[in-house]
Amino acid sequence: TILFIGRLIASKRIPLLLEYYRRLKLELAEANLRLEIIGDGPLLNVIKDAANIDSSIISHGSVIDESKIAPIMCRSSIVFIPGHSGLSINHAFAYGRPYVTLDGPSQPPEVDYIINAANGYFLKGSFEENLDTLVKLFTNKKKLQLFCDNAKKQGEFLSVENWVKQIKYALLNE
């Protein structure tokens, strides 16, 4: 399962997400691939139209209750936002989910949490090269599990608990 979580706006490159998904389904026909989308915004109609054509695309709409997000996150293999990415990176890592995004004109500092080819991908190749990278990730269960483990470690490092511990240490050792 691929998860998209965020506002459905132009900078997230929703049509590109759907094109990657369409092509991944062709390449991974035996994998029973699904795309789940949590979000709302001006491009919701694009998602709804795609879901009407392809029943493996599931739109949850706006979900802010973490107890409802958690099971969706847990059944996902990766979080993929081909456009502008931000705190969804932290969210994915908190659940131990690798994060995939594409190089773009504007990316916030959170993309620095992605350790390319370790806990996700910051893809910079052509569509075909990027597609091949994703296919190789999905077809190598050991690699995907390693990415999940690395994402979880990064999530623990970025956690509020760890941040508080670092602040306490800094204050006590000043």
N, C-alpha and C positions, 0 to 999 in steps of 0.2 A: 504494500500500500504506500502510495505517495500522498503526503499531506501538504496542503497549502493552508497557511493560517495568516490572516491579515486583511487589511482593507482591500476591497476590490476596486482599485484605481489604476489609471493608465501607467503610472511609474512602476507598478508591479509586473507589467508585461503579461497580462492574463492570456491574450491570444497565443503568445509564445509558449506559455505553460501548457495550453491545450494541444499545441502542435507537438511539443516534446512528448506529451502523454500519448497522443495518437501514434506516433512513430515507435515509442517504447512498447506499446501494445502489439504492434506488428512484429517487432524484433523478439519479444518475449511472450509469444502467443500461448505457450504452455504454462505460463506463470500465473494466470488468472489475476492480472494486475488490476488495481483499483486506484482511483484518485478521489480523495476526500478533501473537501474545501470548507474551512471555517472562515466566514467573513461576510461582510456586507459592503455595499457601496455602489457607485454608479455603474459598474460593470457586472452587477449581479445578473442582469438579463443575459449576458454572454454565457455565464456559467449555467444558468437555467436552460438556455437553448441547447447547450452541449449535453447537459444531463438528460434532456428529453430525447436526444438522439442516441446517447450511449448510457445504458443503465449502470455501467461500472463507475460513472462519475456521480458522486454523492455530494450534494450541497447541503450543509447544515445551517447555513445562514449565520447570523450573528450569535455567537455563544461566548458569554463572559464568565459563566459559572465553571470554575476549575474542575469541579467534580464531574462535569459533563465533557470537558475538554480532555481530561486524563485518559479515559478509555480509548478515545480516538487517537490520541498521541501514542498510547501504548501499543496499539495495533498497527501503527505506521512503521515503515522501514526507514524512510527518510522524510525530511521536510525540504520541500523544493519551492523556492520563490525565485523565478528567473530575473526579477527586477529588484528595485530598491528594497533592501533588507535592513532590519534594525533589531529591535528587541525580540523579534521572533527567533533570532539566533540563540539568545539566552534561554528562551522558552524551550526550544528543541533540545538544547544541551541539558537542561534540567531533567528531561525525561530520557536522556541517553540516546537521542536521535540525531544522526548525522544531518548536517545542513548543507544544501547545495544552492548556489546562486551563480549568476553570470556576471561577468565584468560589465560595468555600465558607467554612465556619466557621473553618477552621484551615489556613493555608498557611505553610510555613516561609520563611525569608528568600530561598531560591533563586528564588522566583517574581519577585523584583525583577530577575533577569537577563533576564526576558522583556520585550522592548520591544514593547509591543502594536502589532500591525499592521505590524511590521518583521521580527522574527525568530520570531514566533509570535503566539498570542492568549491573553489572559487574559479569557475570555468572561464577560460579565456580563448578557447579555440573556436573553430567553425562549428556550425550546427552539427555536422556529421561527426566531427571529432568529439564534441561534447556528448553526443548521443552514444557513441562508442564507449566513452568513459563510464556513462551511466549503465549501459548494458553490462559492461565488465563488472561493475560493482554489484548489480543485482544477480549476476550469475555466479558470483564467488561468495558463498555463504560465510566462509571463514573471514574474508576481507570485510564483508558487511558487519559481522559481529565485532571485529576489531574496531571498525569505525564507531559502532555503537558504544563500545567500552571506552574509547577515547573521548567521545562526546560526553559521556557520563562524567568522566574525570574532569573535563573542562567545565561542565556544569557545576560540579562540586567546588572547583576553584573559584567560580564566579558567584557562588551562593552568598546570600546575605550573612549566613553564619560564618563563613570564611572571612568575609569582609570585616565583620565585627571583631573576629579574632586578630586580624591584621592590625586593626585600629588600636585594640587593647595592647598588643605587642609594641606597636610604635610609641604609644603614650607611656608605657611602663619602662621602655628602654631609651627614653629621650635623654 
